[in-house]
Amino acid sequence: MLKIVKFGGTSLATAEQLQKVKNIVDADPARRVIVPSAPGKAHKEDTKVTDLLYLVHELAAMKQSIDQVWTKIMDRFNGIISELGLDMNLSKEFEEIRKKLIEGVDSQYMASRGEALNGRIVAAYLDAEYIDAADVIKIASNGRAHPSSYDLIRKLCPDDTRRYVIPGFYGSTTSGEVATFSRGGSDVTGAIVANALDADVYENWTDVSGFLMTDPRIVASAKHIENITYTELRELSYMGAGVLHEEAVFPIREKGIPINIRNTNNPEDKGTMIVADRDSSSQKIVGIAGQKGFSVFYIEKAMMNEEIGFGRRVLDVFEHLGISYEHMPSGIDTVSVVVKTTKINGKMDQIMEDLNRLKIDNLKVLENMSLIATVGKGMNHVIGLAAKLFMALAEADINIRMIDQGSSEQNIIVGVEEKDHEKAIKAIYTTFA
């Protein structure tokens, strides 16, 4: 059996946490490929190493002194090395990174150094072979793994008895420049490695014991989810359930490899299993997740359904302005286009002008909207489920501004005003938990 094990920043924030990691890896010989993140916060008031690296890059770009922040970065790594009693020295690596920083290296290179340096520490501590992610993870222009990555990983991890450490979050372009995934991208690295090596399980170790049915900051007593499918997870991750990077599902799903979300601080907990399919007879709804910050463009046009190409022309308006849309629920004479407000970025007047050129009857924009998704593969077999959901919101005195049920029949998304975000999630959770 082979397990790929990824450890997040909180799991590697201190020497004490690294000792827990070693105990976890040593406890199971199948845990042979380790994907570490950069050190996270050692305590509540601390700063993540990746954030310090972004800061020092910004200071260097503005020709300001980097000494204080740079010393803090080095002290963080050196402190972990010292506390672990490791016989290693990163002075050469620090010198090379600082030299490139002064010469004007880009932010992706700097941000990746947290994982690169921490990977060397983890490899030394676990007596594993260190593999630079830039040598095996090739990132294509679309930000995803280039197909060549899989062969490279297999080539550099040939021994099924050794341990290997491949840092998360970064790789390199096909031309050799260091590049990163989006924040939290170490999850993606682990998924790519699991795919390449046909792993039996991809364990993702973090600071929580898997997924809860909803955000515990909104519902303190939210129930634990034992099993969830890839597609259910994708729906919840998109709506803000942030335990796992949403892009990590794709490489894993291709091979049907289960993902096990585990807690480094409570390794005896079984966590949540993310699988291809599950028995939904006992749990129809797996989660409720929501996200604020949307704008809805409501368009009304008589006989819209008879006008060939109208929907395409509406979306062309957004495409030409470089704005992607999230949802597009429609009726016979109406269509709504939902976009993230941050993507509008000063283009509102142009959007309105271009949409009005389509000779529509009515156009209005609903801003400060929140989208809330109720997700579960058993939903389509429950008579009256939608009615229960809408009644729960009505009884909580919440006005629904938009409804969208996906063709997969695994989720219902409602749009409410941002002021009702938390209240709506509580109402839905109470009804279905």
C-alpha positions, 0 to 999 in steps of 0.5 A, spaced: 500 500 500 502 507 498 499 513 501 501 520 499 501 524 506 500 532 505 501 536 511 499 543 512 502 549 515 499 549 522 502 541 522 509 544 520 509 551 524 513 549 530 518 543 532 513 540 536 508 540 531 514 536 526 515 531 532 507 530 531 508 529 524 514 524 525 510 520 529 504 520 524 509 518 518 513 513 522 506 509 525 505 507 518 510 504 513 505 506 507 506 513 508 512 514 504 511 520 500 510 526 504 508 533 501 509 539 506 507 546 506 511 552 509 510 553 516 504 556 518 502 560 524 506 558 531 501 562 535 495 566 534 499 573 533 504 570 529 505 571 521 505 565 516 512 564 513 509 565 506 506 572 508 513 574 510 516 572 504 510 576 500 512 582 504 519 581 503 519 581 496 514 587 496 519 591 500 525 589 496 521 592 490 520 598 493 527 599 495 526 599 502 530 595 507 528 588 508 533 586 513 528 586 519 523 581 515 529 577 512 532 576 519 525 574 522 524 568 516 531 566 517 530 565 525 523 561 524 527 556 520 533 556 524 529 555 530 526 549 528 532 546 526 535 547 532 529 545 536 529 538 532 537 537 533 538 537 526 545 537 523 544 541 517 545 548 515 541 552 510 546 558 510 547 557 502 540 557 501 538 563 504 544 567 501 542 564 494 534 566 495 537 573 498 541 574 492 535 573 487 531 577 491 535 583 491 536 582 483 529 582 482 526 575 482 518 575 481 513 574 487 512 567 485 519 564 486 519 568 493 513 565 495 515 558 493 521 558 498 517 557 504 515 550 502 522 549 498 526 550 505 521 547 509 521 541 505 529 540 506 528 540 513 522 535 513 526 530 509 532 531 514 528 530 520 524 524 516 530 521 513 527 521 506 530 523 499 528 531 498 526 532 491 525 539 488 518 540 486 520 545 480 524 538 477 517 534 477 511 539 477 510 542 471 505 548 471 502 549 464 499 556 462 492 555 465 495 554 472 494 546 472 499 541 472 502 539 465 501 532 463 509 531 463 509 532 471 506 525 472 512 521 468 517 526 472 514 524 478 514 516 477 521 517 474 524 520 480 520 516 485 522 509 483 524 506 489 518 503 493 521 502 500 524 509 500 521 515 503 520 522 499 519 529 500 516 533 495 514 540 497 507 543 495 505 549 492 510 550 487 513 547 481 516 550 474 513 552 467 515 548 461 521 553 460 524 552 467 521 558 471 519 557 478 511 558 478 506 557 484 499 554 484 494 559 488 494 559 495 493 553 499 496 549 492 500 544 496 493 540 496 494 540 489 501 538 489 499 532 493 493 530 489 498 530 483 503 526 486 497 521 488 495 520 481 502 519 478 504 514 483 497 510 483 496 511 491 491 507 495 490 513 499 491 521 499 492 523 506 491 530 507 493 532 514 491 539 517 488 542 524 481 539 523 478 532 523 475 533 517 469 536 514 463 539 518 456 540 515 457 547 515 461 553 518 463 552 525 463 559 526 456 560 524 453 553 527 458 552 533 455 544 534 455 543 526 456 535 525 462 531 522 461 529 515 464 521 515 463 520 507 463 525 502 463 524 494 468 528 490 462 532 486 459 534 493 466 536 495 467 540 489 460 544 490 462 545 498 469 548 496 466 552 491 462 556 496 467 557 501 468 550 505 476 551 505 478 545 508 481 542 501 483 546 495 478 546 490 483 544 485 485 538 488 479 534 486 481 533 479 487 529 479 484 525 484 478 523 481 481 521 475 484 515 478 478 514 483 483 515 489 480 516 496 482 523 500 482 522 507 482 529 511 486 528 518 487 532 524 495 532 526 493 534 533 488 528 533 491 523 529 486 517 532 480 521 529 478 517 522 477 524 519 473 525 513 473 520 507 472 523 500 470 518 495 467 517 488 460 514 491 457 513 497 451 511 500 446 516 501 440 513 504 442 515 511 445 522 509 441 526 504 444 532 505 452 533 507 453 540 507 451 547 507 456 552 505 455 560 503 459 565 500 458 573 500 460 578 495 456 577 489 452 581 484 446 579 480 444 582 473 437 581 472 435 581 465 428 581 462 426 581 455 419 579 452 419 573 447 426 572 449 426 564 448 424 565 441 430 570 440 436 565 437 442 567 440 440 571 446 443 568 451 450 568 447 450 575 446 448 576 454 455 572 456 459 576 450 458 582 454 461 579 460 466 575 456 469 581 452 470 585 459 474 579 461 469 577 467 467 570 468 460 568 470 458 564 476 451 562 475 445 563 470 438 561 472 433 563 467 426 563 465 422 564 459 423 571 459 428 573 464 435 571 465 440 572 471 447 573 470 451 572 477 458 574 478 463 575 483 463 583 485 470 583 485 471 581 478 466 587 476 472 592 478 470 599 475 466 596 469 459 596 472 457 602 467 460 599 461 456 592 463 450 596 463 451 600 457 453 594 453 447 590 456 442 595 454 444 595 447 441 588 446 434 592 446 432 589 453 425 591 457 428 591 464 435 591 467 437 591 474 443 589 478 442 586 485 448 588 489 451 585 496 448 578 495 450 572 498 449 565 495 448 559 499 448 552 497 445 546 500 449 540 497 447 532 497 447 527 492 441 524 495 437 530 495 433 528 488 430 522 492 427 526 497 420 529 496 418 536 498 426 537 500 426 544 496 419 546 500 422 545 506 428 549 505 424 555 502 419 554 508 425 554 513 428 561 510 421 564 510 420 562 517 426 566 519 424 572 515 429 571 509 427 574 502 430 569 497 432 573 491 435 568 487 434 560 486 438 555 482 438 548 482 444 545 478 442 539 473 446 534 477 440 535 482 446 535 488 445 542 490 440 548 491 443 555 491 439 560 493 441 568 493 440 572 499 442 579 501 449 579 505 445 581 511 442 575 512 448 570 510 449 567 517 441 567 519 440 563 512 445 558 514 443 557 521 436 556 518 437 551 513 442 547 517 437 547 523 432 544 518 436 538 515 442 537 520 
